[in-house]
């Protein structure tokens, strides 16, 4: 009789264990299905975001190629130096004779006011410099400068 009780208790425990294992198995499968669904959603979102980033990267590459197409070297990016050539000198002197100020001439021709003043001063010096007759006159000329370094009153 005691063995029958032990056998019935053992059978009940075995059935309860089997039911518990079955419950854990099905609960685990349900949990695993939920995790797979979340992974699938996250994967789809990541794929969508990757597609958006790829499209943006393509746009940026196209813009970069467009900009690089406009400028091919570093020299193209730097402005050309504005050297004073004979045409520029003539333009400065023409505007100076017309009565424009150094500031107006500089802004019109894209030069600095110092360059404009230098061109005008060199021109005035070249007009007022007397030619020495011989070497002794040249030495006297160099020792006694007779050049007026004042700016004209209409030039500022």
Phi, psi and omega per residue, in radians:
X1 nan -0.719 3.097
X2 -1.139 -0.619 3.094
X3 -1.193 -0.590 3.126
X4 -1.188 -0.700 3.132
X5 -1.141 -0.752 3.129
X6 -1.137 -0.662 3.128
X7 -1.189 -0.698 3.126
X8 -1.195 -0.680 3.090
X9 -1.143 -0.717 3.141
X10 -1.127 -0.682 3.128
X11 -1.176 -0.746 3.122
X12 -1.105 -0.744 3.125
X13 -1.141 -0.666 3.129
X14 -1.153 -0.728 3.120
X15 -1.152 -0.750 3.127
X16 -1.106 -0.694 3.099
X17 -1.124 -0.725 3.130
X18 -1.150 -0.710 3.102
X19 -1.115 -0.755 3.125
X20 -1.086 -0.761 3.120
X21 -1.119 -0.706 3.105
X22 -1.090 -0.725 3.125
X23 -1.122 -0.750 3.103
X24 -1.104 -0.708 -3.136
X25 -1.079 -0.876 -3.104
X26 -1.201 -0.624 3.069
X27 -1.122 -0.722 3.102
X28 -1.112 -0.699 3.122
X29 -1.141 -0.710 3.127
X30 -1.128 -0.763 3.108
X31 -1.095 -0.746 3.119
X32 -1.103 -0.680 3.106
X33 -1.140 -0.689 3.097
X34 -1.134 -0.730 3.123
X35 -1.122 -0.729 3.117
X36 -1.097 -0.663 3.113
X37 -1.141 -0.737 3.108
X38 -1.117 -0.731 3.124
X39 -1.105 -0.709 3.124
X40 -1.112 -0.756 3.102
X41 -1.100 -0.790 3.129
X42 -1.128 -0.649 3.113
X43 -1.147 -0.727 3.108
X44 -1.129 -0.737 3.123
X45 -1.126 -0.715 3.122
X46 -1.148 -0.686 3.112
X47 -1.126 -0.720 3.127
X48 -1.123 -0.776 3.133
X49 -1.127 -0.697 3.099
X50 -1.085 -0.706 3.095
X51 -1.096 -0.726 3.117
X52 -1.124 -0.773 -3.137
X53 -1.146 -0.636 3.105
X54 -1.139 -0.720 3.112
X55 -1.115 -0.751 3.107
X56 -1.117 -0.691 3.115
X57 -1.114 -0.688 3.084
X58 -1.092 -0.750 3.104
X59 -1.065 -0.774 3.139
X60 -1.128 -0.688 3.093
X61 -1.105 -0.697 3.108
X62 -1.123 -0.746 3.108
X63 -1.113 -0.709 3.121
X64 -1.103 -0.744 3.104
X65 -1.110 -0.648 3.110
X66 -1.115 -0.801 -3.140
X67 -1.164 -0.747 3.126
X68 -1.151 -0.520 3.104
X69 -1.177 -0.551 3.124
X70 -1.265 -0.746 -3.110
X71 -2.056 2.078 -3.041
X72 -1.678 -0.392 3.141
X73 -2.528 3.009 3.140
X74 -1.087 -0.573 -3.134
X75 -1.162 -0.497 3.101
X76 -1.247 -0.444 -3.120
X77 -1.412 -0.435 -3.106
X78 -1.596 2.448 3.129
X79 -1.221 2.630 3.113
X80 -1.256 2.426 3.126
X81 -1.157 2.482 3.138
X82 -1.649 1.618 3.117
X83 -1.491 2.617 -3.128
X84 -1.522 1.914 3.105
X85 -1.841 -3.063 -3.077
X86 -1.130 -0.630 3.115
X87 -1.140 -0.754 3.141
X88 -1.129 -0.713 3.116
X89 -1.066 -0.761 3.124
X90 -1.117 -0.671 3.114
X91 -1.139 -0.722 3.132
X92 -1.088 -0.810 -3.099
X93 -1.181 -0.627 3.097
X94 -1.102 -0.799 3.130
X95 -1.174 -0.597 3.114
X96 -1.141 -0.771 3.123
X97 -1.150 -0.525 3.112
X98 -1.227 -0.329 3.091
X99 1.849 0.144 3.121
X100 -1.237 2.627 3.122
X101 -1.395 2.907 3.138
X102 -1.066 -0.667 3.134
X103 -1.124 -0.768 3.137
X104 -1.140 -0.746 3.137
X105 -1.118 -0.790 -3.117
X106 -1.073 -0.780 -3.117
X107 -1.232 -0.581 3.130
X108 -1.190 -0.749 -3.036
X109 -1.707 -0.078 3.133
X110 1.301 0.551 3.099
X111 -1.943 2.936 3.026
X112 -1.459 2.782 3.137
X113 -1.128 -0.555 3.099
X114 -1.116 -0.709 3.104
X115 -1.129 -0.728 3.128
X116 -1.092 -0.818 -3.140
X117 -1.082 -0.678 3.128
X118 -1.133 -0.761 3.136
X119 -1.080 -0.782 3.139
X120 -1.129 -0.759 -3.118
X121 -1.126 -0.754 3.116
X122 -1.099 -0.692 3.115
X123 -1.112 -0.776 3.136
X124 -1.137 -0.686 3.116
X125 -1.153 -0.662 -3.136
X126 -1.196 -0.480 3.119
X127 -1.391 -0.557 -3.039
X128 -1.668 -0.114 -3.071
X129 -1.343 2.054 3.089
X130 -1.347 2.559 3.115
X131 -1.451 2.183 3.101
X132 -1.218 2.547 -3.089
X133 -1.435 -0.675 3.110
X134 -2.567 -3.093 -3.045
X135 -1.146 -0.604 3.131
X136 -1.188 -0.649 3.064
X137 -1.145 -0.619 -3.139
X138 -1.165 -0.684 3.111
X139 -1.149 -0.683 3.104
X140 -1.184 -0.654 3.131
X141 -1.124 -0.746 -3.125
X142 -1.221 -0.552 -3.109
X143 -1.381 -0.424 -3.122
X144 -2.179 1.501 3.135
X145 -1.200 2.381 -3.125
X146 -2.099 0.585 -3.073
X147 -1.769 2.322 3.114
X148 -1.521 2.040 -3.098
X149 -1.648 0.248 3.105
X150 -1.370 2.523 3.061
X151 -1.345 2.595 3.047
X152 -1.074 2.631 -3.055
X153 -1.156 -0.471 -3.123
X154 -1.569 0.081 -3.100
X155 -1.986 2.016 3.140
X156 -2.352 nan nan
